[in-house]
Amino acid sequence: MARTIIPFGPQHPVLPEPIHLDLVVEDEKVVEAIPSIGFIHRGLEKLVEVKDYAEFVYVAERVCGICSFIHGQTYCQAVEEIMKVPVPPRALYLRTIWGELSRLHSHLLWMGLLADSFGFENLFMHSWRVREMVLDIIDATAGGRVIFGSCKIGGVRRDIDADGLKMVQLKIGEIEKEMRDIVEIFIEDNSVKDRLCGVGVLTKEDAYQLGCVGPMLRASGVKQDTRSLGYAAFNDIHVEPIIHTDGDSYARCVVRCQELFQSVDIIRQAIARMPEGEIAVKVTGNPNGEYTARTEQPRGEVIYYVKANGTKNIQRFRVRTPTFANIPAMVKTLQGCDLADVPVLVLTIDPCISCTER
């Protein structure tokens, strides 16, 4: 049978960011997918040579707009470990709350894009409507809707007072109710199941061997969540990884849907256990040493390597983002799929090309 190469992207209606795939097809079946990235490479890792280590928190947050807070937090954790900075407990709890709000808005954004990829426009609009409610909380507590700007080396820049925490508690309850209505459609609606069930199956062995992270990994039955390491306030807040065993697109959707309510529970625990005290400590001197920090982004584990030499500028900064780790698995799931399922399968890894092309 004759083979045809069909270009997919970098500009495509279902792609939130530019990724290009050369799809080798036989009739309507994809036999091979060759990814090509680099359309928005920004050289952020090189900027450590001109921005001092404290200013670079702002750059780290801009590695990705959707999961910006945890990028900044991970960089701060690496520098804090190098400099042996004792971060106040209240700051750790505030970081946990903002991190989980970031996860909520990222997952809701993804759910909307997934619905849009198979033509369920109404579900897309409702997912983003609820996401706006999450962004309103972020705006009220951190001062920004997407780029928080609230994390710094030694703690956080802003506090959430008692009234603010009550507001978050109240709004989270409203959001949870709205999410249950949406999640019921994603999990129970036959039109959603028809497009997701059995599509892009990734076995447990393949997910592990290909180095998957995040919901992509857990949907194939691997019980791994970096929050279990105990960073931020996760020494006091227990997180049980949410897994599914089917490994298809539907399983990846279910894992993310269930993680929404897990994040709501974590936020409630953090509010209930919020300690009193300072939100930051004064940091003096320059870092000297190296450290690798790991955290759980909405898309999966992110790894930050920071090397400092005692000057105000970091010597080496390197990021391994979850999308970069999940691209091999995406290519694997595309092999043998129908051409019509390509947009859905690309989106099931929740691609963040800005992260990948830092």
C-alpha positions as CSV (number, residue, x, y, z in Angstrom):
1,M,0.0,0.0,0.0
2,A,1.3,3.5,-0.9
3,R,2.4,5.7,1.9
4,T,1.7,9.4,2.2
5,I,3.4,12.0,4.5
6,I,0.9,14.4,5.9
7,P,2.1,17.5,7.9
8,F,0.3,18.2,11.1
9,G,1.0,21.6,12.7
10,P,2.7,23.8,13.7
11,Q,-0.5,25.7,13.2
12,H,-3.6,23.6,13.7
13,P,-7.1,24.4,15.1
14,V,-6.7,22.0,18.1
15,L,-3.1,22.9,19.0
16,P,-2.7,25.5,21.8
17,E,1.0,25.8,20.9
18,P,3.1,25.0,17.8
19,I,4.3,21.4,17.4
20,H,4.9,19.9,14.0
21,L,4.5,16.2,13.2
22,D,5.2,14.4,9.9
23,L,2.5,11.7,9.8
24,V,3.3,8.7,7.6
25,V,0.0,7.2,6.7
26,E,-1.3,4.3,4.8
27,D,-4.9,5.1,3.7
28,E,-6.3,6.5,7.0
29,K,-3.9,4.7,9.3
30,V,-0.8,6.4,10.8
31,V,2.2,4.1,10.7
32,E,4.8,6.5,11.9
33,A,4.9,10.0,13.5
34,I,8.1,12.1,13.3
35,P,8.0,15.1,15.7
36,S,9.7,18.4,15.0
37,I,10.1,21.0,17.7
38,G,11.9,24.3,18.0
39,F,9.4,26.8,16.6
40,I,9.4,29.0,19.8
41,H,12.8,28.3,21.4
42,R,13.5,31.3,23.6
43,G,16.9,30.6,25.2
44,L,15.6,31.0,28.7
45,E,18.3,28.7,30.2
46,K,21.0,31.0,28.9
47,L,19.6,34.0,30.7
48,V,21.0,32.9,34.0
49,E,24.3,34.4,32.9
50,V,22.8,37.9,32.8
51,K,20.1,37.9,35.4
52,D,21.1,37.5,39.0
53,Y,19.8,34.5,40.9
54,A,17.0,36.4,42.7
55,E,15.7,38.0,39.6
56,F,15.8,34.7,37.7
57,V,12.7,33.6,39.6
58,Y,10.7,35.8,37.2
59,V,12.3,34.2,34.2
60,A,11.7,30.6,35.5
61,E,8.0,31.4,36.0
62,R,7.9,32.3,32.3
63,V,9.1,29.0,31.1
64,C,5.4,28.2,30.9
65,G,2.4,30.4,31.3
66,I,0.0,27.7,32.4
67,C,2.1,26.0,35.1
68,S,4.1,29.1,35.9
69,F,3.9,29.0,39.7
70,I,5.4,25.6,40.1
71,H,8.3,26.5,37.7
72,G,9.2,29.4,39.9
73,Q,8.7,27.3,43.1
74,T,11.0,24.5,41.8
75,Y,13.8,27.0,40.9
76,C,13.4,28.5,44.4
77,Q,13.6,25.1,46.0
78,A,16.9,24.3,44.2
79,V,18.5,27.6,45.2
80,E,17.2,27.3,48.8
81,E,18.8,23.9,49.1
82,I,22.1,25.2,47.8
83,M,22.1,28.2,50.2
84,K,20.6,26.2,53.1
85,V,17.7,28.7,53.4
86,P,15.1,27.8,56.1
87,V,11.8,28.5,54.4
88,P,9.0,29.4,57.0
89,P,6.3,26.8,57.3
90,R,3.5,29.3,56.4
91,A,5.3,30.0,53.1
92,L,5.4,26.3,52.4
93,Y,1.7,26.0,52.9
94,L,1.0,29.0,50.8
95,R,3.1,27.5,48.0
96,T,1.1,24.3,48.3
97,I,-2.2,26.2,47.9
98,W,-1.0,28.2,44.9
99,G,0.5,25.1,43.4
100,E,-2.8,23.2,43.6
101,L,-4.7,26.2,42.2
102,S,-2.3,26.1,39.3
103,R,-3.0,22.4,38.8
104,L,-6.8,23.1,38.8
105,H,-6.6,25.8,36.2
106,S,-4.2,23.7,34.0
107,H,-6.4,20.6,34.1
108,L,-9.6,22.5,33.4
109,L,-7.9,24.2,30.5
110,W,-6.8,20.8,29.1
111,M,-10.3,19.4,29.5
112,G,-11.7,22.2,27.5
113,L,-9.1,21.7,24.7
114,L,-9.8,18.0,24.7
115,A,-13.5,18.6,24.3
116,D,-12.8,21.0,21.5
117,S,-10.6,18.5,19.7
118,F,-13.5,16.2,19.1
119,G,-16.1,18.9,18.5
120,F,-17.9,19.1,21.9
121,E,-17.9,22.9,21.9
122,N,-20.4,23.3,24.7
123,L,-18.3,21.2,27.1
124,F,-15.2,23.2,26.0
125,M,-16.9,26.5,27.0
126,H,-18.1,25.2,30.4
127,S,-14.7,23.8,31.3
128,W,-13.1,27.2,30.6
129,R,-15.9,29.0,32.4
130,V,-15.1,27.1,35.6
131,R,-11.4,27.7,35.0
132,E,-12.1,31.4,35.1
133,M,-13.4,30.9,38.7
134,V,-10.1,29.4,39.6
135,L,-8.2,32.3,37.9
136,D,-10.3,34.8,40.0
137,I,-9.0,33.2,43.2
138,I,-5.4,33.3,41.9
139,D,-5.9,37.0,40.9
140,A,-7.3,37.8,44.4
141,T,-4.6,36.1,46.4
142,A,-1.4,36.3,44.2
143,G,-2.1,39.5,42.2
144,G,-1.9,37.8,38.8
145,R,-4.2,35.6,36.8
146,V,-1.7,33.3,35.1
147,I,1.8,34.5,36.1
148,F,1.6,34.6,39.9
149,G,4.8,36.5,40.8
150,S,4.3,35.4,44.4
151,C,7.2,33.0,45.0
152,K,10.7,34.1,45.9
153,I,13.9,32.6,47.3
154,G,13.3,32.3,51.0
155,G,9.5,32.2,51.0
156,V,6.7,34.0,49.2
157,R,6.0,37.7,48.5
158,R,2.4,37.8,49.6
159,D,0.4,36.4,52.4
160,I,-3.2,35.3,52.4
161,D,-4.9,36.6,55.6
162,A,-7.7,34.9,57.5
163,D,-10.5,36.5,55.4
164,G,-8.6,35.6,52.3
165,L,-8.4,31.9,53.3
166,K,-12.1,31.9,54.1
167,M,-12.8,33.3,50.6
168,V,-10.7,30.6,49.1
169,Q,-12.5,27.9,51.1
170,L,-15.9,29.3,50.0
171,K,-14.9,29.6,46.3
172,I,-13.3,26.2,46.2
173,G,-16.6,24.7,47.3
174,E,-18.5,26.5,44.5
175,I,-15.8,25.3,42.0
176,E,-16.1,21.7,43.2
177,K,-19.8,21.7,42.6
178,E,-19.4,23.1,39.1
179,M,-16.6,20.6,38.3
180,R,-18.7,17.6,39.4
181,D,-21.3,18.5,36.7
182,I,-18.6,18.8,34.0
183,V,-16.6,15.7,35.1
184,E,-19.8,13.6,35.0
185,I,-20.1,14.4,31.3
186,F,-16.4,13.6,30.6
187,I,-16.7,10.2,32.3
188,E,-20.3,9.2,31.5
189,D,-21.3,10.7,28.1
190,N,-21.3,8.2,25.3
191,S,-20.1,10.7,22.7
192,V,-16.9,11.3,24.8
193,K,-16.4,7.6,25.4
194,D,-16.7,6.9,21.7
195,R,-13.8,9.2,20.9
196,L,-11.6,8.2,23.9
197,C,-12.1,4.6,24.9
198,G,-9.6,2.2,23.4
199,V,-7.8,5.0,21.5
200,G,-4.0,5.4,22.0
201,V,-3.5,2.5,24.4
202,L,-0.1,2.8,26.2
203,T,0.8,-0.3,28.3
204,K,2.3,-0.1,31.7
205,E,5.6,-1.5,30.5
206,D,5.8,1.0,27.6
207,A,4.9,3.9,29.8
208,Y,7.7,3.0,32.2
209,Q,10.3,2.2,29.6
210,L,9.6,5.4,27.6
211,G,10.0,7.5,30.8
212,C,6.5,8.9,31.0
213,V,5.5,11.2,33.8
214,G,2.3,12.6,35.3
215,P,-1.2,11.6,34.3
216,M,0.2,10.0,31.2
217,L,2.2,7.6,33.4
218,R,-0.4,7.1,36.1
219,A,-3.2,6.3,33.5
220,S,-1.1,3.3,32.5
221,G,-1.1,1.9,36.0
222,V,2.3,3.2,37.4
223,K,1.8,4.6,40.9
224,Q,4.2,7.6,40.9
225,D,3.6,11.2,42.0
226,T,6.5,13.5,42.9
227,R,4.5,15.2,45.6
228,S,5.1,12.0,47.6
229,L,8.7,13.2,48.1
230,G,7.3,15.7,50.6
231,Y,8.4,19.1,49.2
232,A,6.5,22.3,50.2
233,A,3.8,21.2,52.8
234,F,3.5,17.6,51.4
235,N,5.3,16.2,54.5
236,D,2.1,17.0,56.4
237,I,-0.4,16.5,53.6
238,H,-0.7,13.0,52.3
239,V,-1.1,12.5,48.6
240,E,-2.1,9.1,47.2
241,P,-1.3,8.9,43.4
242,I,-4.4,8.5,41.3
243,I,-4.0,5.7,38.8
244,H,-6.0,3.9,36.1
245,T,-5.0,0.7,34.4
246,D,-6.5,0.9,30.9
247,G,-3.8,3.2,29.5
248,D,-6.0,4.7,26.8
249,S,-7.2,8.2,26.1
250,Y,-10.2,7.7,28.3
251,A,-8.0,6.6,31.3
252,R,-5.8,9.7,30.9
253,C,-9.0,11.8,31.0
254,V,-10.3,10.1,34.1
255,V,-7.0,10.5,36.0
256,R,-7.0,14.2,35.3
257,C,-10.7,14.5,36.3
258,Q,-10.1,12.8,39.6
259,E,-7.0,14.9,40.3
260,L,-9.2,18.0,40.2
261,F,-11.0,16.8,43.4
262,Q,-7.7,15.7,44.9
263,S,-6.4,19.3,44.5
264,V,-9.5,20.7,46.1
265,D,-8.9,18.3,49.1
266,I,-5.3,19.4,49.3
267,I,-6.2,23.0,49.4
268,R,-8.7,22.4,52.1
269,Q,-6.2,20.5,54.2
270,A,-3.6,23.3,53.7
271,I,-6.1,26.0,54.8
272,A,-7.2,23.9,57.9
273,R,-3.5,23.4,59.0
274,M,-2.1,26.8,58.0
275,P,0.5,27.7,60.5
276,E,1.1,31.3,61.8
277,G,4.3,33.1,61.4
278,E,6.5,34.8,58.8
279,I,6.1,34.2,55.0
280,A,9.8,34.8,54.1
281,V,13.3,35.0,55.5
282,K,16.0,37.4,54.5
283,V,18.5,35.9,52.1
284,T,22.0,37.2,51.9
285,G,25.1,36.2,50.0
286,N,25.4,34.3,46.8
287,P,24.7,30.5,46.1
288,N,27.7,28.2,45.7
289,G,27.0,24.6,44.8
290,E,24.6,22.5,42.8
291,Y,21.2,20.9,43.3
292,T,18.5,19.0,41.4
293,A,15.0,19.8,42.5
294,R,11.9,17.8,41.5
295,T,8.3,18.7,41.7
296,E,4.9,17.6,40.3
297,Q,3.7,19.9,37.6
298,P,0.1,19.4,36.3
299,R,1.6,17.6,33.4
300,G,4.0,15.5,35.4
301,E,7.4,15.6,37.1
302,V,9.6,18.6,36.3
303,I,13.4,18.5,37.1
304,Y,15.4,21.6,37.7
305,Y,19.2,21.4,37.8
306,V,20.9,24.5,39.2
307,K,24.7,25.0,39.5
308,A,26.1,28.1,41.2
309,N,29.7,29.3,41.6
310,G,29.4,31.9,44.4
311,T,28.6,34.9,42.2
312,K,25.3,36.6,41.8
313,N,24.7,34.8,38.5
314,I,23.9,31.1,38.3
315,Q,26.5,29.2,36.3
316,R,24.2,26.5,34.8
317,F,20.5,26.1,34.7
318,R,18.8,23.1,33.1
319,V,15.1,22.0,33.0
320,R,13.6,18.7,32.1
321,T,9.9,19.4,31.5
322,P,7.1,16.8,31.5
323,T,6.1,17.4,27.9
324,F,9.6,16.6,26.8
325,A,9.5,13.4,28.8
326,N,6.1,12.4,27.3
327,I,6.8,13.1,23.6
328,P,8.2,9.5,23.0
329,A,5.0,8.0,24.5
330,M,2.9,10.3,22.3
331,V,4.7,9.1,19.2
332,K,4.2,5.5,20.4
333,T,0.4,6.0,20.8
334,L,0.2,7.6,17.3
335,Q,1.5,4.5,15.6
336,G,-1.4,2.6,14.2
337,C,-4.1,5.1,15.1
338,D,-6.7,6.6,12.7
339,L,-5.8,9.9,11.2
340,A,-8.9,11.4,12.8
341,D,-7.6,10.5,16.3
342,V,-4.3,12.3,15.9
343,P,-5.6,15.6,17.5
344,V,-7.0,13.7,20.5
345,L,-3.8,11.7,21.0
346,V,-1.6,14.8,20.8
347,L,-3.7,16.5,23.4
348,T,-3.8,13.5,25.8
349,I,-0.2,14.2,26.8
350,D,-1.3,17.8,27.6
351,P,1.4,19.3,25.4
352,C,3.2,22.4,26.7
353,I,5.6,23.4,23.9
354,S,6.7,26.5,25.7
355,C,8.0,24.3,28.5
356,T,9.7,22.0,26.0
357,E,11.4,24.8,24.1
358,R,12.6,26.8,27.0
